[in-house]
């Protein structure tokens, strides 16, 4: 699968800040010593463009009386060192750094903190954060201000929708709360949508809209040219019409494959945001860039329910089942077009 700056911070199915620790001399003195402890600072995995956050260095001292060293900072966008604490400053000077993200910047930003003291090796830590803009980070070609829009009165979120097979379908994932924010980052909720367990999904859609039934998906598939099939069958040859060649922070989301011709003709705008396995309050996200997954309201039994999914290299829209309480996926709301 493709590797990008965004994917580089998706580690073991969860979003973590990429970090590195290094030591090097603060002078040419061969008698330099090592500081004690581990330099650390907390940085979120995602931040919104234009935001600011205060970072506090911790965990490192030097000398027999455990002094606090000096600290300086710089970022991948500004290599000028910002010294926030000088060696010998009183303990009340913590070395905090105010990270201010430019409102026009999106992408991966690396922040480096270095601890220094005369006669000691410099100790550094670098952490990366993905900067997003809720208005511009997700670029979906073909959508215009002329598209019909529904505004959810519960939170003010707006959703473009398309009419297919006698039904209106959301053209992006539902972002209403009541489920888990993608990758645990609230700033991504309005970009990727919310990941719901099945019980959460059943009541998530706004008034007048519903979680799609198996029959709703069948009507959609037939409107896109799929051969008539059972409601729980694979809908062959239509995934390319439902996918769209969108970009997140200039990274193309669907990987190119010769087996799928992505046209986006339907306007459905399916995007590969994956799914999550749930263990209590822990969500392990999987297959970003590979799968677009959507719950249906049909249950197989007391424990499992059906979902529809698209895979980057398959021309078909397939069906599978997930455990209601241990699987989380996005939702596309639907309503009868006559409403």
SVG drawing of the C-alpha trace seen along z (x, -y; Angstrom):
<svg xmlns="http://www.w3.org/2000/svg" viewBox="-43 -32 81 47">
<polyline fill="none" stroke="black" stroke-width="0.4" points="0.0,0.0 1.1,-3.6 3.1,-5.4 2.5,-9.1 3.3,-11.6 -0.2,-11.1 0.0,-7.3 3.4,-7.5 1.8,-8.5 -0.7,-5.6 1.2,-3.1 -0.2,0.3 -3.7,-0.7 -3.8,-3.8 -2.7,-7.3 0.5,-8.1 3.0,-10.9 6.2,-9.8 9.1,-10.6 12.8,-10.3 15.3,-10.9 19.0,-11.7 22.0,-12.9 25.0,-14.8 27.7,-17.1 27.0,-20.7 30.7,-21.4 33.9,-19.8 34.7,-18.8 35.5,-15.0 34.6,-14.9 30.9,-15.7 28.5,-13.7 25.0,-12.4 21.9,-14.0 19.6,-11.9 16.1,-10.8 14.2,-11.0 13.1,-14.2 9.4,-14.2 6.6,-16.5 2.9,-15.8 1.8,-16.7 -1.6,-15.6 -1.5,-13.5 -3.8,-16.0 -4.3,-19.7 -6.3,-22.2 -4.7,-24.9 -4.6,-28.2 -4.7,-26.6 -2.1,-27.0 -0.9,-24.6 1.5,-24.9 4.1,-22.2 6.0,-21.5 9.3,-19.6 9.7,-17.1 11.8,-14.2 15.4,-15.3 17.9,-16.7 21.6,-16.9 24.3,-17.1 24.4,-15.8 21.8,-18.3 19.4,-17.4 19.3,-20.8 16.9,-21.5 18.7,-22.1 18.0,-24.8 15.6,-24.1 15.3,-25.3 12.7,-24.4 12.2,-24.5 9.8,-23.1 10.1,-21.7 8.4,-24.9 10.6,-27.3 14.2,-26.1 15.0,-29.2 15.7,-28.0 13.4,-29.4 15.2,-29.2 12.5,-29.0 14.8,-28.3 18.4,-29.1 20.8,-27.0 20.7,-28.5 17.2,-30.0 15.1,-29.5 13.0,-26.4 9.9,-28.5 11.0,-28.9 9.7,-25.5 10.8,-25.9 7.2,-25.8 6.9,-26.4 3.8,-27.9 3.3,-26.1 1.3,-28.4 0.1,-26.7 -0.2,-28.9 -3.8,-29.1 -2.8,-28.4 -0.6,-25.3 -1.8,-21.7 0.3,-18.6 2.8,-17.0 4.6,-19.3 7.6,-18.1 8.4,-19.8 11.8,-19.3 12.8,-20.1 16.4,-20.0 17.8,-20.1 21.3,-21.5 23.8,-22.3 27.5,-23.1 29.6,-20.0 26.7,-17.7 25.5,-16.1 22.4,-17.7 19.3,-15.6 16.6,-16.0 13.1,-14.7 11.1,-15.2 7.4,-14.6 5.1,-14.9 1.6,-16.1 -0.8,-16.2 -2.3,-19.6 -5.8,-19.7 -8.2,-22.2 -11.9,-21.2 -12.8,-23.2 -10.0,-22.4 -8.1,-19.2 -10.6,-16.9 -10.8,-17.8 -13.6,-16.0 -13.6,-16.9 -17.0,-17.5 -18.8,-18.7 -20.1,-22.3 -22.1,-24.8 -25.0,-24.0 -25.4,-20.5 -28.5,-20.0 -27.6,-20.3 -29.2,-19.1 -28.4,-20.8 -28.6,-18.8 -30.4,-20.9 -28.8,-19.0 -25.3,-20.4 -25.5,-22.6 -23.4,-20.2 -24.3,-20.3 -24.3,-17.3 -24.5,-17.3 -26.7,-14.5 -27.5,-12.8 -30.7,-11.2 -30.2,-7.6 -32.8,-4.9 -35.6,-6.9 -33.6,-7.7 -31.6,-10.6 -28.1,-9.5 -25.6,-11.5 -22.6,-12.2 -20.3,-12.2 -20.1,-10.2 -22.3,-11.2 -20.4,-13.3 -22.9,-13.5 -21.7,-12.7 -22.9,-9.5 -20.0,-7.4 -16.2,-7.6 -14.3,-10.3 -12.0,-8.8 -8.6,-7.9 -9.6,-9.5 -9.1,-13.0 -12.1,-15.2 -10.7,-17.6 -11.2,-14.8 -14.9,-14.2 -16.2,-16.6 -13.7,-15.4 -13.9,-11.6 -17.2,-11.3 -17.9,-9.3 -17.3,-5.6 -20.3,-4.0 -21.0,-0.6 -24.2,0.9 -26.4,-0.1 -25.1,-3.7 -25.6,-3.7 -29.2,-2.8 -30.1,-6.0 -27.5,-8.3 -29.2,-9.7 -31.2,-13.0 -35.0,-13.1 -36.4,-12.2 -33.3,-10.1 -32.5,-6.5 -29.7,-4.0 -29.9,-2.2 -31.6,1.1 -30.4,4.0 -33.2,3.1 -32.0,-0.5 -28.6,0.7 -30.1,3.0 -32.1,0.0 -28.9,-2.0 -27.0,0.8 -29.6,1.4 -29.8,-2.4 -26.1,-2.2 -26.5,0.6 -25.9,3.7 -27.7,6.8 -30.7,7.6 -29.6,9.7 -30.5,10.8 -30.3,8.0 -27.4,9.8 -25.5,10.5 -22.4,8.9 -23.3,6.0 -20.9,6.5 -19.1,3.8 -20.3,0.6 -17.7,-0.3 -15.9,-2.7 -19.1,-4.7 -19.4,-5.1 -15.7,-5.8 -14.2,-9.2 -10.7,-10.4 -10.5,-12.6 -7.4,-13.9 -6.7,-14.4 -3.9,-17.0 -2.9,-16.5 -2.6,-12.7 -4.7,-10.7 -7.0,-8.5 -7.9,-5.6 -4.8,-3.9 -4.7,-3.3 -5.4,0.2 -6.1,1.5 -9.1,3.5 -11.2,0.5 -12.0,-2.5 -12.9,-5.2 -15.4,-7.6 -17.4,-9.0 -20.4,-9.1 -22.9,-8.5 -21.9,-11.4 -21.9,-9.0 -18.2,-9.8 -17.2,-6.7 -13.8,-7.2 -11.4,-4.6 -11.5,-5.6 -11.5,-2.0 -13.1,-0.7 -12.4,0.0 -12.3,3.0 -13.6,2.1 -12.4,3.4 -14.2,1.4 -13.1,-2.2 -10.2,-1.2 -10.6,-1.6 -8.1,0.0 -8.4,-1.5 -7.6,0.5 -7.3,0.3 -7.3,-3.5 -6.7,-3.9 -8.1,-0.4 -11.7,0.0 -14.9,-2.1 -17.2,-0.5 -20.9,-1.4 -23.3,0.1 -26.8,1.3 -29.7,1.7 -30.0,5.4 -28.9,7.8 -27.8,11.4 -28.5,12.4 -28.4,11.0 -24.6,10.5 -23.9,9.5 -25.2,7.1 -24.5,6.6 -22.3,3.9 -21.5,3.0 -17.9,2.3 -15.7,1.4 -12.1,2.5 -9.6,0.4 -8.8,3.2 -12.3,4.7 -15.0,3.5 -17.7,4.9 -19.7,3.7 -19.6,6.6 -21.4,7.5 -20.1,8.9 -21.1,9.0 -19.5,7.4 -20.1,7.8 -22.5,5.1 -20.6,4.1 -17.0,4.8 -17.0,3.3 -17.3,-0.4 -17.9,-1.9 -19.1,-5.1 -22.7,-5.7 -24.4,-7.1 -27.9,-8.3 -30.8,-7.8 -34.4,-8.9 -37.1,-8.5 -36.7,-11.2 -40.4,-12.1 -39.9,-13.5"/>
</svg>
